[in-house]
Amino acid sequence: MTNAISVSPAFSRLRYPGVARQLRRLFCFPAVLAFGLVFLTFWTCAPRFEDPDLWWHLKVGQTIWSTHQIPTADHFSFTAAGHPWLAHEWLSQVILFGVYQVGGNRGLLLWLCVTASAIVVLSYFLCRCWSGNWKVSFAGGMLTLFFLVVSLAIRPLLIGHFLLVLELLLLYIGFLHKPAVLWFLPLLFAIWINCHGSFILGFGILAGIATLRCLQLLGGRVTSLRNLRKKGMLLRYALLVIASFAALFVNPVGPALITYPLNVLGSQPDNINNIQEWAPLTIHEPGAIGLALVLALVILSAVMRWTGPRWIEWGLLLGTAALAILHVRMLPVFGIVCAPVVCRILAKWWDNYDSRRDHPLLNAMLITAALFSAGAVLPGAAEIQRQIEQRQPVKAVAEIQRQRLQGPMLNEYGWGGYLIWSNPGMPVFIDGRADIYAWSGLMRAFGRWAQLEEDPRLLLDRYGIRLCLLRASAPMAQVLPYLPGWKQAYRDGIAVVFTKVSAP
């Protein structure tokens, strides 16, 4: 068989053999697979610029950027003005606004593509560590991307997913190869808590794995502590968990930032029950089918005594699967956790990468093609603007400003963030910061109003509403013209504007 250096004559003729070896490593087949995943991720993200929460995240980032202070109360609505509010994702919001300052909307979309690609490629590498097979790990990266689709948006949640993959990679390397790597985890948690509330999940995974490792060391017998080496490892794991927990206090808000995720899950039922991404997983969704197939494969591998999951893997799989079934937004977490396990199960059924059969020049061409293709699928400014106009009331807001219509204005829930950003002179009725409106009870009242469950005049009169910006397809858009004193001021295919012209 051709030796490792002479496969490609062009590389073998290089004057410096060391350079040839480095180029072979750089332009290897696993790198081709990685850049293939980058292209697929860019292609998937290209039409996903617009997210309802993007705009208020940008506004909060702008506020922090300009005032050098983190908001502690609501300043964007008139229904919850002055109400205590915690900007628990402040660092992510500053990052997003900084990206916008540098690159505008195209910069934000590029950030989405790059961050999502980093998640998928890191997951691909994690699958390789877990399975030892580069080819099957490509399927693991695709599996991660499949479950990640529900969260592909320009929002802090994506940073949380990236940090989760990074944590799993550090745990693998630290527990199995280089224990010193584990001490990067406190730094990771110090960053994570300021970026997104999913740090609580990451800390739970760390604490759970550290506990299982300690139990394995003890072997079920306290007398095992006589072994000094085991004593040192137990102490190291305990200090690691303590240091990671202490790192959570490295934030400008204080303990309230640590308890915030628990508050959302335990004290905000209106938030959980009314937001689509917090809804339970339904059987007809592609993610539900994928989750069922993954669990079926894992159970089959255990029953048939193939390379079945280990205890740690069972805990991660079942825990994240339960979270995904309860809340759709947890599907990407399940995808990140299940991909390495699936790859380890399938590794022996798929032949591995053989470096002796590599073709560096062909690989270099394929990598270049993947990079050019990834850049080609990115939409221009006009296409991004079209995406925004398809989902947000761009023309209706312009008409409100042109006619100088006055509020207070009631708006659609999903449009509040865009109004905060594009029409800052008029406070909103409600927006994507569901926590503050759940605490004040407005979320429930607005839901009853929007679903025609009570006399619509009750809510309108309670807040003195004189202007309504609704979806053209909303049920209330068909009712409001029949209420005394209300008339239509503007309508297009997306939005309709009603004004109150006289007292009923």
Helices and strands as residue ranges (DSSP letters): H 9-12, H 17-26, H 29-45, H 54-67, H 90-131, H 134-148, G 149-151, H 156-176, G 179-184, H 185-195, H 199-218, G 222-226, H 228-247, H 255-267, H 269-274, G 276-278, H 286-303, H 311-326, G 328-330, H 331-346, G 347-349, G 355-357, H 360-377, H 381-391, H 394-403, E 409-411, G 413-415, H 416-422, H 434-440, H 442-450, H 456-462, E 467-471, H 475-479, G 480-482, E 486-491, E 495-500
